[in-house]
Amino acid sequence: MEGVVLIYLLDTATWINYALTPAVFPARIKKLLDERETKGLCSISLLETAILHRLGRLDLNGPLHDFFAAAITQDVELLELTPAVATATNEFPKLFQGDPFDRTITATAKILSLTLITPDDQIRDAGCCRVEYYPFKPSRAAD
């Protein structure tokens, strides 16, 4: 998407939950997600989603490729792993979580100067990138 200016990066959980259960987001986050501007999504989130589905931790009520086709919308730009992002995954504080998906997504936000929309309080508290945090409670009605 040449010429597109990105502001936000979607955490894998944010992207999945918005595609499957958009009503559960707090109003301020839903507003950000509903804006027409393009949001970034790390291509590694596709692999994380596939693994969650294979392990039975993500019920999609259909084939994975159908979910991808529906969830990768016109306002979502896939961002590929770059050498700078891979390098940045090794530059976080020692106490930063070891999950390679979270490290890659956080590094992508940092390197590209994007604000990561995430329900992950560990990422928020690490202070490694700009974060728009929200507590995710699947049973909560939209507020």
C-alpha positions in Angstrom: 0.0 0.0 0.0 2.3 2.7 -1.3 1.8 6.1 0.2 -0.2 4.8 3.2 0.7 6.3 6.5 0.4 3.9 9.4 -0.2 5.0 12.9 -1.4 1.8 14.7 -0.1 -1.8 14.8 -2.6 -4.5 15.8 -1.5 -7.1 18.3 -2.5 -10.6 17.2 -5.1 -10.8 20.0 -6.5 -7.5 19.0 -6.8 -8.5 15.3 -8.4 -11.8 16.1 -10.8 -10.5 18.7 -11.9 -7.6 16.5 -12.6 -9.9 13.6 -14.5 -12.4 15.7 -16.1 -10.3 18.6 -15.9 -6.6 17.8 -18.6 -5.7 20.3 -16.5 -6.6 23.3 -14.0 -3.8 22.9 -14.1 -0.6 25.0 -15.6 2.3 23.0 -12.3 4.2 22.7 -10.6 1.2 21.2 -13.5 0.3 18.9 -13.4 3.9 17.6 -9.7 3.5 16.8 -10.3 0.2 15.1 -13.3 1.4 13.2 -11.5 4.4 11.7 -10.9 4.0 8.0 -7.2 4.6 8.2 -5.0 1.6 7.6 -3.7 -0.4 10.5 -0.6 -2.6 10.4 -0.5 -6.3 11.2 2.7 -8.2 11.5 2.8 -11.1 9.1 4.0 -13.2 12.0 0.5 -12.8 13.5 -0.7 -15.1 10.7 1.6 -17.8 12.0 0.6 -17.2 15.6 -3.1 -17.5 14.6 -2.5 -20.7 12.7 -0.7 -22.2 15.7 -3.5 -21.1 18.1 -6.0 -22.7 15.8 -4.0 -26.0 15.4 -3.7 -26.2 19.2 -7.4 -25.8 19.7 -7.1 -22.5 21.5 -8.9 -20.6 18.7 -12.3 -21.8 17.4 -13.0 -20.2 14.1 -16.2 -22.1 13.2 -14.7 -22.7 9.7 -11.4 -23.1 7.8 -8.4 -21.0 8.8 -8.1 -19.6 5.2 -11.7 -18.3 5.4 -10.8 -16.5 8.6 -7.7 -15.0 7.0 -9.7 -13.9 3.9 -12.3 -12.2 6.1 -10.0 -10.7 8.7 -7.3 -9.2 6.4 -9.4 -6.3 5.3 -8.7 -3.3 3.1 -7.7 -1.3 6.1 -5.1 -3.9 7.3 -1.6 -3.9 5.8 0.6 -6.9 6.4 4.0 -5.9 7.6 6.9 -8.3 6.9 9.8 -9.2 9.2 12.9 -7.1 8.4 16.5 -7.3 9.6 15.9 -4.2 11.7 12.9 -5.8 13.5 14.7 -9.1 14.0 17.7 -7.3 15.5 15.4 -5.2 17.8 13.8 -8.3 19.3 17.2 -8.9 21.0 17.5 -5.4 22.4 14.7 -5.4 24.9 15.3 -5.4 28.7 16.2 -8.8 30.2 12.8 -9.1 31.9 10.8 -8.5 28.7 8.8 -11.6 28.0 10.4 -14.3 25.8 7.4 -15.1 23.5 8.8 -14.7 20.0 5.5 -13.4 18.6 5.2 -10.7 21.3 8.8 -9.7 20.9 8.5 -9.4 17.1 5.2 -7.4 17.2 6.7 -5.1 19.9 9.9 -4.6 17.9 7.9 -3.9 14.8 6.0 -1.2 16.6 9.2 0.3 17.9 11.2 0.2 14.7 8.3 1.7 12.6 7.2 4.2 15.3 3.7 2.7 15.5 1.4 2.6 18.5 0.6 -1.0 19.4 -3.0 -1.7 20.2 -2.9 -4.5 22.7 -4.6 -6.1 25.7 -1.2 -7.4 27.0 -0.3 -5.6 30.2 3.2 -7.0 30.2 3.9 -5.3 26.8 2.3 -2.1 28.1 4.4 -2.1 31.3 7.7 -2.9 29.5 7.6 0.6 27.9 9.4 -0.7 24.8 7.1 0.9 22.3 4.0 3.2 22.3 1.0 1.3 23.4 -2.8 1.9 23.4 -3.8 -0.6 26.1 -7.2 -2.0 26.9 -8.2 -4.8 29.2 -9.9 -7.6 27.2 -12.8 -9.3 28.9 -14.7 -11.5 26.4 -17.8 -11.6 28.5 -18.1 -7.8 28.8 -20.6 -6.0 26.7 -19.3 -3.0 24.7 -19.0 0.1 26.8 
